[in-house]
Amino acid sequence: MKKMDSGRFSKLTLLKASKTSFQGSPMGASIEVFDNLFPGRDYEITLDCPEFTSLCPVTGQPDFGEITIRYVPGKLCIESKSLKLFLFSFRNFNTFHEESVNIILDRIAAACSPRWIEVTGKFHPRGGIAINVKCVKKQKGYVRK
């Protein structure tokens, strides 16, 4: 196990910031990570965002939903404040539900290379239809226990 010292957290700029602001697009937003002290152990982390919002790319109307992220970390874990700001960056971003869930998965996977990750979006009905999207990615050869 790695020593729990402040040097481990030197790259966590958003968590240490005294002022909180978010990007207007997820493409410019950062997802920060920290070392997993237990990289040899399979354990699942679940992160829930019950107040996800984005904009319809056609009408510009707001869309509301819930995002759930489940992952088995490898060497790195997601820092939750940076994740919150990343998800907030969708507020003024025009995207379909299917795209937003896949963008979230791709950006998190690129940031922390989890062994396994699942991102689920449960979107509130618009026009009488609710849309639920789930995408999954795993490292090659990884078998979930």
N, C-alpha and C positions, 0 to 999 in steps of 0.2 A: 504494500500500500504506500502511496506517495505521501510525503509529509504535507500536512494541512497548513501551509504558510501563505502569507499575502502575495508572494511572487506568483502563485498559481492564478491569481485573479488580475494580474497586471493588464491583460488585454480586454478586460470587461469595461469598456469605456461608457456604455449606455447605462449600466447599473450604477456607476459612480457619478454620473452627470447630475448636477444640481437642477438643471432645467430639462424638462422632458418635451420633446417635439417629435413629430413623425413625418415621414416622407409622403408625398402626394401620390406615389406609385410604388408598388412592391419591388419593381426593378431596381430602384435606388435605395431600398431599405436594407439594413444589415441584420444578419442573424449571428449573434455571438455565441461562443461555446466555451466550455471549461473542461479540464481533464476529468475523466471518469476514474475515480479512485478504485473501482472494482471492475476493470476491463475483462477479467477472466470469468466473470459471473454473468449468467443470463438473468436479467430482471427487466421488467416492463415498466416504462414510464408513460403515464397518461396525462395529457394536457387538454383542458376543455376551454373553449372560447364560446360562451353562450350568446355573445352579442356581436357576431360577425356581420359586417355590412359591406356592400359593394354597389356598383351601379350597373344597370342593364346596358349593354353596349349598343343597343338599338334605340331604346326610348329614353335612356338617361335616368329612368326612375330608380329609386333605391330598392335594393334587395336585402333581405335579412335572413340570417340563418345561424346555425350552430356548427362550429368546427371542433372535431375531436381528433387529436393526434395521439397515436399509441406507437411507441417504438422501443426496441431493445438496443441500448447504446453499445457502441464499440469502444473506442478510445476516448470519445468526446461526448459531452451532454450539452443540450440546448439551455442557454440562459433564458429564463422566463420573461424578464422585462424586455429583452431585445425581441423575443418572439411576439410579445404583446404589441410592440411598436410596429413590427413587420406586418402583423395581421391588421392593425389599425390603418396601415398604408393602403389597404384596399378600399377604404371608405369613399374615396373620390376617383376610383379606378373603374373604368368600364370593362366588364368581363362577364362571360357566361359562367354559370355555376361550375360546369364541368372543367372549364379552364382554370378557375381559381383554385379548386381542390388539387389539380395536377401541378399548378405552379407552386403551391404550398409544399407539396411532397417533394418536388424537384429541388427547391431551394433549401429545405431542411436536410435532405439527403446529401446535397453538395456541401453543406456547412459542417455536418458531423459524421457522415458515413456510418449510419446505424446498421446493425446486423439485419434488422427487419424494421419496417415502418408501415403504418397504415394511417391514412388521413381520410376522415369521413366528413362530409358536409351534408347537413340536414337543413334544407332551405324552406322557409315559410311559403305557403301557397301564394301564387300570383296568377290571376285568371283562372282560379279553381284547381290548379295543379301544383302539388308540392314536388320538389325534385330532391332526391337523395343521391349523393355521389360518394363512392368509396374507391380509393386506389391504394395499391399495395406494392411495395418494392422490398426485395431482400438481396443480401449479398450472395454472390454465386457460391453454391455449395452449402449455404446456411440452412440448417434444419431447425425449425422452431420447436422447442420442447414444451 
